[in-house]
Amino acid sequence: MGIKGDILLIIILFFIFLMFLSKRIIKNFKKLNTYLFFILILVILREGFEYLFDFNNKTIGLYFITVTFLVIKILGIFLDETSYKIIHFEIPKLLRSVILIVIFIVSFFFALKKYYNINLTPFLTTSAILSAVIGLALQDTLTNFIAGIVLTSEKNFKRGDSVVVDNIEGKVNDTDWRSTKITKFGGGVVSIPNSILLKDKFINYYRKSKYRIDIEIGTSYNDPPNKVIKVLLEIAKNNKKVLKDPLPEVLIRQYGDFSIDYILRIWVVDDYLNRWSIKTDIYREIWYSFLRNGIKIPFPVRENIEIIKDVKEENKQEFENRKVLINKIEFLKSLSEKSKNELSKKIRVLRYGKGEIIVKEGEEGDSFFIIQSGIVDIFINNRKIANLKKGDFFGEMSLLTGNKRNATVVATTDLELLVLDKMTFRKIIENDKAILDILSEYLLKRGEENTKFNKDINDLSKKQNTNRADIKKSIFKKLINFFEF
């Protein structure tokens, strides 16, 4: 076959390998294979024609320029599609274009000198003069071009970064020889000359960066600042996107005309585009939390004429609905009618938004919850074990024994809960001591379901060899001690 045939075989095998490689890692497969095909044809034709004709320098020069052009196109595709996968750095489009143009110009001049015996000195002198004239005429364009190279080479930003330039917020789309295109968050594309970006200030939040969000909220003058600050910090603490370092903080901004204005300052790591979504979540949680804690969000006082409708019927219906739910609870349904009525009046209604945590596993608590509307999920050791709906209840062991919460409860939907705490229930029991016997029986049944309580009962049973009645008496005494009678 000879040396030329061996070289041809190596070239063919090399291009077959490139085709296989391109099919696996390059998106622009058809375009690349087209260029590879043309090069392969040129190589085969050159090998074939050399046996038939004598190639002169001009033909070889033309052949060299053509192959160089095709190779540069292939190199461009590889730089565009695979540079990040191979070197973990995305070469900017403008820089890629400059590299490829320089390679082609150098190759073109090399071909003129070697194969066409053209003296390039006069041409380069004329080109220098022409370049000076063009440079003066296209001064702004060249400034933008150079600025684009500087911006991309310094890695000030890359495609997909979130930036703010002169009150324009958006994502970097591309940088070409004249301008940088930014897709605005609200829609539309803005082209900003590269020279302006190089001279002026801009903020780059990158694709995912750490940044601060200030959330402003006003409360009534009747709400103590310490209480408001505590509630706001609790909201920030429970939000998964809020960083623990730096810690959230609450500042008093001013004493306004009708409100005390606060700033909840938080830090997050996220796409800058998502900041409004994060603020929306926080504001939503503020509304529910303020409602539960009796904190009012005031509004300007105006003189309004309203028609006062009779709400007695509505309140009566709400009262009856509470009694229906109370009658479904095993340890409450045996209460006297008087106690049920009193309980229905004193029980509180709390609202929670979707995704909020009502209680956390392992934390202290002495309140009991009945679901009036909505759904909750129950988690133990971060594993979902059940969901509860209207009429279901949770937290009774904390109410009756003071045990720590044995599960985490999260609102699956917007939620209304009837909440009974220890002090309120104590007042009910105080007026009807017979309730203690009902509670003792209930806790005896629940003993097997509560590890800590069950352990106390088993220990008592082993030590004293007591029967069921004696165990119940012991539970009765524990209840008296817990409710401090």
C-alpha positions as a Python dict, from the first residue, in 0.01 Angstrom:
ca = {
    (1, 'M'): (0, 0, 0),
    (2, 'G'): (294, 231, 68),
    (3, 'I'): (342, 521, 302),
    (4, 'K'): (68, 732, 142),
    (5, 'G'): (-179, 445, 165),
    (6, 'D'): (-92, 393, 531),
    (7, 'I'): (-144, 762, 600),
    (8, 'L'): (-480, 749, 419),
    (9, 'L'): (-585, 446, 626),
    (10, 'I'): (-487, 622, 951),
    (11, 'I'): (-681, 933, 848),
    (12, 'I'): (-991, 728, 760),
    (13, 'L'): (-978, 541, 1091),
    (14, 'F'): (-928, 870, 1277),
    (15, 'F'): (-1238, 1023, 1120),
    (16, 'I'): (-1443, 709, 1191),
    (17, 'F'): (-1339, 746, 1556),
    (18, 'L'): (-1439, 1113, 1553),
    (19, 'M'): (-1780, 1024, 1409),
    (20, 'F'): (-1833, 767, 1683),
    (21, 'L'): (-1721, 1013, 1950),
    (22, 'S'): (-1937, 1293, 1813),
    (23, 'K'): (-2245, 1073, 1818),
    (24, 'R'): (-2200, 1016, 2191),
    (25, 'I'): (-2109, 1361, 2323),
    (26, 'I'): (-2198, 1619, 2060),
    (27, 'K'): (-2549, 1749, 2007),
    (28, 'N'): (-2477, 1896, 1664),
    (29, 'F'): (-2409, 1555, 1513),
    (30, 'K'): (-2531, 1613, 1156),
    (31, 'K'): (-2333, 1934, 1108),
    (32, 'L'): (-2010, 1776, 1234),
    (33, 'N'): (-2048, 1466, 1020),
    (34, 'T'): (-2102, 1686, 713),
    (35, 'Y'): (-1767, 1860, 768),
    (36, 'L'): (-1593, 1530, 843),
    (37, 'F'): (-1739, 1380, 526),
    (38, 'F'): (-1607, 1665, 309),
    (39, 'I'): (-1258, 1635, 460),
    (40, 'L'): (-1258, 1260, 405),
    (41, 'I'): (-1362, 1307, 40),
    (42, 'L'): (-1088, 1568, -12),
    (43, 'V'): (-825, 1338, 140),
    (44, 'I'): (-935, 1043, -77),
    (45, 'L'): (-946, 1259, -393),
    (46, 'R'): (-601, 1397, -323),
    (47, 'E'): (-456, 1050, -277),
    (48, 'G'): (-629, 930, -593),
    (49, 'F'): (-537, 1229, -811),
    (50, 'E'): (-172, 1212, -708),
    (51, 'Y'): (-149, 883, -897),
    (52, 'L'): (-297, 1044, -1209),
    (53, 'F'): (-183, 1406, -1202),
    (54, 'D'): (100, 1611, -1068),
    (55, 'F'): (-35, 1857, -818),
    (56, 'N'): (119, 2201, -852),
    (57, 'N'): (165, 2434, -556),
    (58, 'K'): (-143, 2643, -635),
    (59, 'T'): (-369, 2337, -632),
    (60, 'I'): (-214, 2215, -309),
    (61, 'G'): (-254, 2565, -161),
    (62, 'L'): (-624, 2573, -248),
    (63, 'Y'): (-659, 2224, -107),
    (64, 'F'): (-479, 2331, 212),
    (65, 'I'): (-703, 2639, 261),
    (66, 'T'): (-1020, 2432, 206),
    (67, 'V'): (-917, 2160, 450),
    (68, 'T'): (-808, 2424, 704),
    (69, 'F'): (-1148, 2591, 681),
    (70, 'L'): (-1330, 2261, 739),
    (71, 'V'): (-1100, 2164, 1026),
    (72, 'I'): (-1164, 2502, 1190),
    (73, 'K'): (-1540, 2448, 1160),
    (74, 'I'): (-1501, 2109, 1329),
    (75, 'L'): (-1283, 2263, 1599),
    (76, 'G'): (-1552, 2527, 1655),
    (77, 'I'): (-1816, 2258, 1710),
    (78, 'F'): (-1593, 2075, 1957),
    (79, 'L'): (-1518, 2395, 2149),
    (80, 'D'): (-1887, 2481, 2153),
    (81, 'E'): (-2022, 2144, 2261),
    (82, 'T'): (-1750, 1963, 2456),
    (83, 'S'): (-1519, 2222, 2616),
    (84, 'Y'): (-1717, 2227, 2941),
    (85, 'K'): (-1736, 1846, 2962),
    (86, 'I'): (-1363, 1801, 2905),
    (87, 'I'): (-1201, 2097, 3087),
    (88, 'H'): (-1500, 2195, 3306),
    (89, 'F'): (-1490, 2549, 3172),
    (90, 'E'): (-1722, 2697, 2912),
    (91, 'I'): (-1516, 2897, 2661),
    (92, 'P'): (-1713, 3217, 2580),
    (93, 'K'): (-1855, 3232, 2229),
    (94, 'L'): (-1673, 3557, 2146),
    (95, 'L'): (-1339, 3414, 2256),
    (96, 'R'): (-1400, 3098, 2053),
    (97, 'S'): (-1472, 3306, 1744),
    (98, 'V'): (-1154, 3514, 1791),
    (99, 'I'): (-940, 3199, 1832),
    (100, 'L'): (-1082, 3037, 1518),
    (101, 'I'): (-1052, 3354, 1308),
    (102, 'V'): (-687, 3401, 1411),
    (103, 'I'): (-610, 3036, 1327),
    (104, 'F'): (-768, 3073, 983),
    (105, 'I'): (-593, 3404, 903),
    (106, 'V'): (-253, 3261, 1003),
    (107, 'S'): (-318, 2946, 796),
    (108, 'F'): (-437, 3155, 500),
    (109, 'F'): (-123, 3374, 502),
    (110, 'F'): (91, 3063, 541),
    (111, 'A'): (-70, 2913, 228),
    (112, 'L'): (-19, 3236, 31),
    (113, 'K'): (347, 3246, 126),
    (114, 'K'): (430, 2876, 82),
    (115, 'Y'): (218, 2769, -212),
    (116, 'Y'): (164, 3092, -406),
    (117, 'N'): (503, 3256, -337),
    (118, 'I'): (333, 3587, -255),
    (119, 'N'): (545, 3843, -72),
    (120, 'L'): (330, 3945, 222),
    (121, 'T'): (537, 4246, 335),
    (122, 'P'): (371, 4508, 108),
    (123, 'F'): (34, 4354, 179),
    (124, 'L'): (89, 4372, 555),
    (125, 'T'): (204, 4735, 526),
    (126, 'T'): (-106, 4827, 327),
    (127, 'S'): (-319, 4629, 571),
    (128, 'A'): (-173, 4824, 862),
    (129, 'I'): (-267, 5156, 699),
    (130, 'L'): (-610, 5022, 606),
    (131, 'S'): (-658, 4890, 959),
    (132, 'A'): (-581, 5234, 1102),
    (133, 'V'): (-841, 5396, 876),
    (134, 'I'): (-1101, 5131, 957),
    (135, 'G'): (-1014, 5157, 1326),
    (136, 'L'): (-1091, 5528, 1330),
    (137, 'A'): (-1415, 5477, 1140),
    (138, 'L'): (-1528, 5188, 1360),
    (139, 'Q'): (-1391, 5311, 1690),
    (140, 'D'): (-1707, 5233, 1892),
    (141, 'T'): (-1741, 4891, 1734),
    (142, 'L'): (-1380, 4803, 1812),
    (143, 'T'): (-1422, 4934, 2167),
    (144, 'N'): (-1721, 4705, 2216),
    (145, 'F'): (-1528, 4417, 2059),
    (146, 'I'): (-1229, 4460, 2292),
    (147, 'A'): (-1460, 4513, 2589),
    (148, 'G'): (-1636, 4188, 2504),
    (149, 'I'): (-1306, 4001, 2502),
    (150, 'V'): (-1208, 4154, 2838),
    (151, 'L'): (-1544, 4072, 2996),
    (152, 'T'): (-1541, 3710, 2882),
    (153, 'S'): (-1173, 3650, 2956),
    (154, 'E'): (-1208, 3791, 3309),
    (155, 'K'): (-1512, 3565, 3365),
    (156, 'N'): (-1721, 3854, 3500),
    (157, 'F'): (-2028, 3658, 3398),
    (158, 'K'): (-2130, 3364, 3186),
    (159, 'R'): (-2440, 3246, 3007),
    (160, 'G'): (-2725, 3181, 3251),
    (161, 'D'): (-2604, 3416, 3526),
    (162, 'S'): (-2860, 3647, 3689),
    (163, 'V'): (-2743, 4010, 3663),
    (164, 'V'): (-2868, 4359, 3742),
    (165, 'V'): (-2746, 4634, 3505),
    (166, 'D'): (-2880, 4988, 3540),
    (167, 'N'): (-3212, 4866, 3692),
    (168, 'I'): (-3240, 4596, 3424),
    (169, 'E'): (-3273, 4250, 3580),
    (170, 'G'): (-3233, 3934, 3377),
    (171, 'K'): (-3023, 3637, 3273),
    (172, 'V'): (-2717, 3659, 3048),
    (173, 'N'): (-2806, 3508, 2712),
    (174, 'D'): (-2488, 3559, 2507),
    (175, 'T'): (-2196, 3795, 2443),
    (176, 'D'): (-2097, 3868, 2083),
    (177, 'W'): (-1851, 4112, 1922),
    (178, 'R'): (-2074, 4415, 1984),
    (179, 'S'): (-2304, 4360, 2280),
    (180, 'T'): (-2424, 4133, 2559),
    (181, 'K'): (-2781, 4011, 2533),
    (182, 'I'): (-2981, 3985, 2856),
    (183, 'T'): (-3319, 3812, 2877),
    (184, 'K'): (-3528, 4017, 3121),
    (185, 'F'): (-3709, 3836, 3403),
    (186, 'G'): (-4033, 3994, 3285),
    (187, 'G'): (-3976, 3891, 2922),
    (188, 'G'): (-3793, 4047, 2629),
    (189, 'V'): (-3424, 4065, 2538),
    (190, 'V'): (-3205, 4372, 2598),
    (191, 'S'): (-2878, 4426, 2408),
    (192, 'I'): (-2626, 4623, 2615),
    (193, 'P'): (-2303, 4743, 2443),
    (194, 'N'): (-2000, 4567, 2590),
    (195, 'S'): (-1822, 4899, 2651),
    (196, 'I'): (-2103, 5009, 2886),
    (197, 'L'): (-2078, 4685, 3084),
    (198, 'L'): (-1703, 4732, 3114),
    (199, 'K'): (-1732, 5094, 3236),
    (200, 'D'): (-2046, 5083, 3449),
    (201, 'K'): (-2127, 4884, 3762),
    (202, 'F'): (-2337, 4571, 3747),
    (203, 'I'): (-2433, 4307, 4001),
    (204, 'N'): (-2387, 3939, 3922),
    (205, 'Y'): (-2590, 3696, 4133),
    (206, 'Y'): (-2465, 3401, 3924),
    (207, 'R'): (-2688, 3099, 3869),
    (208, 'K'): (-2716, 3025, 4239),
    (209, 'S'): (-2563, 3264, 4488),
    (210, 'K'): (-2590, 3389, 4844),
    (211, 'Y'): (-2789, 3711, 4877),
    (212, 'R'): (-2995, 3906, 5128),
    (213, 'I'): (-3370, 3962, 5127),
    (214, 'D'): (-3535, 4237, 5333),
    (215, 'I'): (-3903, 4181, 5414),
    (216, 'E'): (-4094, 4483, 5544),
    (217, 'I'): (-4402, 4447, 5763),
    (218, 'G'): (-4599, 4678, 5992),
    (219, 'T'): (-4783, 4589, 6312),
    (220, 'S'): (-5020, 4764, 6551),
    (221, 'Y'): (-4886, 4992, 6826),
    (222, 'N'): (-5063, 4759, 7073),
    (223, 'D'): (-4829, 4470, 6985),
    (224, 'P'): (-4508, 4466, 7195),
    (225, 'P'): (-4193, 4482, 6976),
    (226, 'N'): (-4028, 4192, 7161),
    (227, 'K'): (-4327, 3969, 7082),
    (228, 'V'): (-4328, 4071, 6714),
    (229, 'I'): (-3951, 4019, 6681),
    (230, 'K'): (-3976, 3673, 6842),
    (231, 'V'): (-4255, 3564, 6605),
    (232, 'L'): (-4073, 3694, 6295),
    (233, 'L'): (-3749, 3517, 6391),
    (234, 'E'): (-3944, 3194, 6448),
    (235, 'I'): (-4090, 3223, 6097),
    (236, 'A'): (-3742, 3267, 5948),
    (237, 'K'): (-3607, 2977, 6155),
    (238, 'N'): (-3874, 2738, 6026),
    (239, 'N'): (-3826, 2829, 5658),
    (240, 'K'): (-3597, 2572, 5490),
    (241, 'K'): (-3451, 2820, 5240),
    (242, 'V'): (-3336, 3071, 5504),
    (243, 'L'): (-2970, 3029, 5602),
    (244, 'K'): (-2863, 2981, 5963),
    (245, 'D'): (-2541, 3171, 5892),
    (246, 'P'): (-2570, 3469, 5878),
    (247, 'L'): (-2852, 3450, 6130),
    (248, 'P'): (-3184, 3618, 6043),
    (249, 'E'): (-3241, 3948, 6221),
    (250, 'V'): (-3532, 4184, 6280),
    (251, 'L'): (-3488, 4561, 6277),
    (252, 'I'): (-3735, 4831, 6374),
    (253, 'R'): (-3745, 5058, 6069),
    (254, 'Q'): (-3963, 5339, 6199),
    (255, 'Y'): (-4268, 5442, 6399),
    (256, 'G'): (-4514, 5517, 6120),
    (257, 'D'): (-4843, 5706, 6121),
    (258, 'F'): (-5047, 5401, 6212),
    (259, 'S'): (-4796, 5115, 6255),
    (260, 'I'): (-4457, 5012, 6387),
    (261, 'D'): (-4260, 4908, 6078),
    (262, 'Y'): (-4014, 4617, 6095),
    (263, 'I'): (-3760, 4466, 5856),
    (264, 'L'): (-3705, 4089, 5864),
    (265, 'R'): (-3357, 4042, 5715),
    (266, 'I'): (-3274, 3695, 5586),
    (267, 'W'): (-3003, 3534, 5371),
    (268, 'V'): (-3065, 3263, 5112),
    (269, 'V'): (-2871, 3063, 4853),
    (270, 'D'): (-3084, 3039, 4543),
    (271, 'D'): (-3138, 3169, 4192),
    (272, 'Y'): (-3194, 3546, 4216),
    (273, 'L'): (-3501, 3498, 3999),
    (274, 'N'): (-3666, 3306, 4285),
    (275, 'R'): (-3643, 3588, 4541),
    (276, 'W'): (-4006, 3694, 4489),
    (277, 'S'): (-4121, 3337, 4542),
    (278, 'I'): (-3925, 3323, 4869),
    (279, 'K'): (-4068, 3659, 4982),
    (280, 'T'): (-4418, 3535, 4898),
    (281, 'D'): (-4368, 3226, 5116),
    (282, 'I'): (-4244, 3439, 5407),
    (283, 'Y'): (-4529, 3691, 5376),
    (284, 'R'): (-4781, 3406, 5365),
    (285, 'E'): (-4632, 3252, 5680),
    (286, 'I'): (-4635, 3594, 5851),
    (287, 'W'): (-5011, 3628, 5797),
    (288, 'Y'): (-5091, 3290, 5952),
    (289, 'S'): (-4842, 3329, 6237),
    (290, 'F'): (-4959, 3681, 6325),
    (291, 'L'): (-5319, 3558, 6328),
    (292, 'R'): (-5232, 3275, 6567),
    (293, 'N'): (-5038, 3505, 6798),
    (294, 'G'): (-5291, 3786, 6801),
    (295, 'I'): (-5064, 4034, 6620),
    (296, 'K'): (-5253, 4280, 6403),
    (297, 'I'): (-5142, 4416, 6066),
    (298, 'P'): (-5296, 4767, 6076),
    (299, 'F'): (-5439, 4975, 5795),
    (300, 'P'): (-5514, 5348, 5763),
    (301, 'V'): (-5819, 5447, 5967),
    (302, 'R'): (-6106, 5574, 5754),
    (303, 'E'): (-6460, 5674, 5834),
    (304, 'N'): (-6670, 5394, 5695),
    (305, 'I'): (-7044, 5338, 5712),
    (306, 'E'): (-7114, 4967, 5742),
    (307, 'I'): (-7428, 4762, 5771),
    (308, 'I'): (-7384, 4546, 6082),
    (309, 'K'): (-7529, 4207, 6012),
    (310, 'D'): (-7656, 3979, 6278),
    (311, 'V'): (-7381, 3730, 6357),
    (312, 'K'): (-7555, 3554, 6644),
    (313, 'E'): (-7684, 3277, 6419),
    (314, 'E'): (-7340, 3230, 6265),
    (315, 'N'): (-7173, 3209, 6607),
    (316, 'K'): (-7431, 2959, 6724),
    (317, 'Q'): (-7362, 2735, 6425),
    (318, 'E'): (-6988, 2755, 6486),
    (319, 'F'): (-7047, 2665, 6852),
    (320, 'E'): (-7252, 2359, 6752),
    (321, 'N'): (-6986, 2250, 6501),
    (322, 'R'): (-6725, 2252, 6775),
    (323, 'K'): (-6946, 2037, 6998),
    (324, 'V'): (-6987, 1785, 6716),
    (325, 'L'): (-6609, 1754, 6687),
    (326, 'I'): (-6567, 1730, 7066),
    (327, 'N'): (-6821, 1445, 7078),
    (328, 'K'): (-6599, 1245, 6840),
    (329, 'I'): (-6303, 1249, 7081),
    (330, 'E'): (-6298, 942, 7304),
    (331, 'F'): (-6178, 1110, 7624),
    (332, 'L'): (-6402, 1419, 7575),
    (333, 'K'): (-6732, 1273, 7462),
    (334, 'S'): (-6814, 1148, 7815),
    (335, 'L'): (-6796, 1499, 7960),
    (336, 'S'): (-7111, 1650, 8103),
    (337, 'E'): (-7313, 1875, 7874),
    (338, 'K'): (-7216, 2173, 8086),
    (339, 'S'): (-6844, 2091, 8051),
    (340, 'K'): (-6880, 2044, 7674),
    (341, 'N'): (-7048, 2383, 7640),
    (342, 'E'): (-6777, 2551, 7844),
    (343, 'L'): (-6506, 2374, 7645),
    (344, 'S'): (-6665, 2481, 7314),
    (345, 'K'): (-6655, 2844, 7427),
    (346, 'K'): (-6298, 2844, 7558),
    (347, 'I'): (-6125, 2633, 7293),
    (348, 'R'): (-5914, 2842, 7053),
    (349, 'V'): (-5911, 2839, 6673),
    (350, 'L'): (-5570, 2862, 6503),
    (351, 'R'): (-5500, 2882, 6131),
    (352, 'Y'): (-5196, 2741, 5954),
    (353, 'G'): (-5087, 2773, 5592),
    (354, 'K'): (-4992, 2485, 5364),
    (355, 'G'): (-4643, 2356, 5447),
    (356, 'E'): (-4625, 2504, 5798),
    (357, 'I'): (-4507, 2289, 6088),
    (358, 'I'): (-4760, 2265, 6373),
    (359, 'V'): (-4550, 2063, 6619),
    (360, 'K'): (-4201, 1910, 6601),
    (361, 'E'): (-4096, 1568, 6720),
    (362, 'G'): (-3913, 1586, 7054),
    (363, 'E'): (-4018, 1939, 7151),
    (364, 'E'): (-4201, 2034, 7470),
    (365, 'G'): (-4576, 2093, 7455),
    (366, 'D'): (-4899, 2081, 7655),
    (367, 'S'): (-5166, 2145, 7390),
    (368, 'F'): (-5409, 1921, 7205),
    (369, 'F'): (-5535, 1975, 6849),
    (370, 'I'): (-5860, 1885, 6669),
    (371, 'I'): (-5871, 1935, 6291),
    (372, 'Q'): (-6166, 2158, 6203),
    (373, 'S'): (-6075, 2178, 5833),
    (374, 'G'): (-5780, 2071, 5618),
    (375, 'I'): (-5530, 1784, 5616),
    (376, 'V'): (-5201, 1721, 5800),
    (377, 'D'): (-4915, 1474, 5747),
    (378, 'I'): (-4757, 1290, 6043),
    (379, 'F'): (-4380, 1223, 6039),
    (380, 'I'): (-4170, 1012, 6276),
    (381, 'N'): (-3791, 1020, 6223),
    (382, 'N'): (-3853, 1219, 5901),
    (383, 'R'): (-4065, 936, 5760),
    (384, 'K'): (-4430, 996, 5677),
    (385, 'I'): (-4649, 747, 5860),
    (386, 'A'): (-5003, 885, 5820),
    (387, 'N'): (-5225, 1179, 5735),
    (388, 'L'): (-5517, 1315, 5933),
    (389, 'K'): (-5825, 1507, 5817),
    (390, 'K'): (-6129, 1689, 5957),
    (391, 'G'): (-6243, 1539, 6288),
    (392, 'D'): (-5908, 1371, 6360),
    (393, 'F'): (-5690, 1486, 6650),
    (394, 'F'): (-5332, 1475, 6778),
    (395, 'G'): (-5125, 1588, 7079),
    (396, 'E'): (-5345, 1437, 7353),
    (397, 'M'): (-5052, 1272, 7536),
    (398, 'S'): (-4877, 1609, 7570),
    (399, 'L'): (-5199, 1764, 7703),
    (400, 'L'): (-5266, 1490, 7959),
    (401, 'T'): (-4914, 1389, 8066),
    (402, 'G'): (-4676, 1664, 7954),
    (403, 'N'): (-4476, 1417, 7743),
    (404, 'K'): (-4265, 1556, 7459),
    (405, 'R'): (-4412, 1546, 7110),
    (406, 'N'): (-4363, 1200, 6959),
    (407, 'A'): (-4414, 1311, 6597),
    (408, 'T'): (-4381, 1607, 6362),
    (409, 'V'): (-4708, 1736, 6217),
    (410, 'V'): (-4709, 1941, 5893),
    (411, 'A'): (-5003, 2114, 5724),
    (412, 'T'): (-5070, 1953, 5385),
    (413, 'T'): (-5336, 2214, 5304),
    (414, 'D'): (-5453, 2538, 5462),
    (415, 'L'): (-5567, 2436, 5806),
    (416, 'E'): (-5803, 2532, 6088),
    (417, 'L'): (-5736, 2370, 6424),
    (418, 'L'): (-5924, 2372, 6754),
    (419, 'V'): (-5656, 2402, 7022),
    (420, 'L'): (-5697, 2303, 7386),
    (421, 'D'): (-5406, 2382, 7619),
    (422, 'K'): (-5330, 2259, 7971),
    (423, 'M'): (-5446, 2572, 8157),
    (424, 'T'): (-5781, 2586, 7976),
    (425, 'F'): (-5842, 2215, 8030),
    (426, 'R'): (-5745, 2250, 8398),
    (427, 'K'): (-6029, 2499, 8447),
    (428, 'I'): (-6274, 2255, 8287),
    (429, 'I'): (-6155, 1970, 8512),
    (430, 'E'): (-6166, 2195, 8817),
    (431, 'N'): (-6542, 2236, 8770),
    (432, 'D'): (-6598, 1867, 8699),
    (433, 'K'): (-6351, 1641, 8885),
    (434, 'A'): (-6529, 1332, 8749),
    (435, 'I'): (-6339, 1394, 8427),
    (436, 'L'): (-6021, 1267, 8596),
    (437, 'D'): (-6163, 915, 8618),
    (438, 'I'): (-6248, 923, 8245),
    (439, 'L'): (-5897, 1043, 8164),
    (440, 'S'): (-5738, 772, 8382),
    (441, 'E'): (-5927, 503, 8192),
    (442, 'Y'): (-5828, 655, 7858),
    (443, 'L'): (-5459, 677, 7952),
    (444, 'L'): (-5462, 319, 8076),
    (445, 'K'): (-5579, 209, 7730),
    (446, 'R'): (-5324, 430, 7562),
    (447, 'G'): (-5042, 302, 7781),
    (448, 'E'): (-4935, 47, 7521),
    (449, 'E'): (-4911, 315, 7254),
    (450, 'N'): (-4681, 545, 7447),
    (451, 'T'): (-4336, 400, 7521),
    (452, 'K'): (-4249, 625, 7815),
    (453, 'F'): (-4590, 601, 7980),
    (454, 'N'): (-4608, 226, 7920),
    (455, 'K'): (-4265, 185, 8084),
    (456, 'D'): (-4388, 364, 8398),
    (457, 'I'): (-4694, 135, 8415),
    (458, 'N'): (-4488, -183, 8360),
    (459, 'D'): (-4236, -79, 8627),
    (460, 'L'): (-4519, -11, 8871),
    (461, 'S'): (-4681, -345, 8792),
    (462, 'K'): (-4358, -542, 8844),
    (463, 'K'): (-4258, -370, 9167),
    (464, 'Q'): (-4596, -377, 9341),
    (465, 'N'): (-4763, -671, 9165),
    (466, 'T'): (-5066, -447, 9123),
    (467, 'N'): (-5384, -522, 8931),
    (468, 'R'): (-5555, -302, 8671),
    (469, 'A'): (-5752, -104, 8929),
    (470, 'D'): (-5437, -17, 9122),
    (471, 'I'): (-5260, 95, 8803),
    (472, 'K'): (-5557, 316, 8721),
    (473, 'K'): (-5537, 472, 9069),
    (474, 'S'): (-5169, 544, 9010),
    (475, 'I'): (-5251, 715, 8680),
    (476, 'F'): (-5524, 911, 8859),
    (477, 'K'): (-5265, 1043, 9106),
    (478, 'K'): (-5029, 1136, 8822),
    (479, 'L'): (-5307, 1339, 8660),
    (480, 'I'): (-5378, 1522, 8987),
    (481, 'N'): (-5008, 1608, 9018),
    (482, 'F'): (-4977, 1711, 8653),
    (483, 'F'): (-5278, 1944, 8663),
    (484, 'E'): (-5165, 2070, 9006),
    (485, 'F'): (-5480, 1997, 9207),
}
